[in-house]
Amino acid sequence: MNPLDPADVATASHRRAFLARTGIGLGSIALHTLFGRDHLAAGASSQSLGLPGLPHYAPRAKRVIFLCMAGGPSHLESFDYKPELAALSGQPMPASFTEGQPIAQLQGQVLKAQGPMTRFGRYGQNGQEISDFFPWTQKLADDICIVRSLVGEQINHDPAHTFMNTGTAISGRPSIGSWVNYGLGSESNELPGFVVLTSEGGRNPQPIASRQWAAGFLPSQFQGVPFQSTGAAVHYVRNPPGIRSTQQQELVRTVARLDRHRNEQVHNQEIDTRIAAYEMAYRMQTSVPELMDLADESPTTLAMYGATPGDGTYASNCLLARRLAERGVRFIHLYHRGWDHHDRLRKYMNICCGLTDRATWALLTDLKQRGLLEDTLVIWGGEFGRTPMVQLKGGKGPGRDHHIKGFSMWLAGGGIQGGITYGATDELGYHAVENIVHIRDLHATLLHLLGIDPQRFSVKFQGLDMRLTGVEPSRVVQEILT
């Protein structure tokens, strides 16, 4: 080996010193520019960047709003009218439908049919069947695609939500929003790419675990961020009393400099996540109050939604969803808890629909008026449906049990054909029998509309190429696309 020239040693030493210093210095410069509006306008924040090569092809949708009716709304009182079930009401369910089938709370009981508990009508140019519980959704008949043939695999609430949101009942996997946020990034530099809003009202609001919007094995910066619709929108973002903005800026800058310096040695993606979290939190100190301040919304708009700022209702969350969509948030997940109608179904359907139906109509109408619906995919539905068999609990009035073999959801905007009904259940609404859509198919279709090939979008974890759609067969439901 040739001895090093002293000049080379000096040059190498200077280079090492330069890199050591700029490991902090360049990070500081980058963070300093982060606080400038020019940088934000240029979209240079790491939060906004998706994976190289994505999308795979031209997307039809840029963002998703998932309206989750947590608890499982009855398809038999919403979008799947069954006159044969009405004729059989009060009589024993034929054993050919129920024998050997999974049932949540009706095991060992005499299974009797329960006809629809409300009237249905036909709406829109194609005569979509929608129940009288949803008078405002009836007005959307030409905008929505009703899918009547969904099937799931989990019969109880928490695992069913986990399956709907992650594609598996195994806890710890990334949620849909995290997958999308990780793959495509956010269009916003001032707000997270994945935001969660919750409301409640109805029978027995089921708890929603935070793992429903967790990032799983993806970097944690891609998890959903819950926004509170009352009080402080995001916990721990505001400065403590006595802390000025300049002090906060210096703190964030110093921590980021130290983190970047350390990460040059260890290359840990969670350190990058921490840096991104500090930077995003700083930006959110300005952007979140502006988002939550509805003073710029007209009285007409507030009345259309039925929203009262700061009341924490589904109506206010729908208005916030539109504002988040306008600001470039990629995935917006609304949960309304209260649809678990084991008894007094009529009463609680009226309550739940009274709290949500008009606001859902207002959201789609508002998006459409603003030119946002054409590239926003909106999904409405729960984790499963309800049984055609009646459930009677303590003489409180008839309800329905959990049901996964056939239920309904609807989709709109973002490349979806409006005004059509797809798929069907059998004559009693028990089994999906025509154009069956598994939850994995729903996920594949969602990714496809965002420009992502569901078979090519994977992450190596524990030696496997993990996908939202899993290793089981799934398909894009092309028949419902424009």
Buried (B, 14 or more C-beta within 10 A) or exposed (E): EEEEEEEEEEEEEEEEEEEEEBBBBEBBEBBEEBBEEEBBEEBBBBBBEBEEEBBBEEBBBBBBBBBBBBBBBBBBBBBBBBEEBBEBBEEEBEEEBBEEBEBBBBEEEEBBBBBBBBEBBEBBEEEBBBBBBBBBBBBBBBBBBBBBBBBBBBBBBBBBBBBBBBBBBEEEBBBBBBBBBBBBBBBBBBBBBBBBBBBBBBBBBBEBEEBBBBBBBBBBBBBBBBBEBEEEBBEEBBEEEEEEEEEBBEBBBEBBBBBBBEBBEEEEEEBBBBBBBBBBBBBBBEBBEEBBEBEEBEEEBBEBBBBEBBEBBBBBBBBBBBBBBBBBBBBBBBBBBBBBBBBBBBBBBBBBBEBBBBBBBBBBBBBBEEEBBBBBBBBBBBBBBBBBBBBBEEEEBBBBBBBBBBBBBBBBBBBBBBBBBBBBBBBBBBBBBEBBBBBBBBBBBBBBBBBBBBBEBEBEEEEEEBBBBBEEEBBBBEEBBE
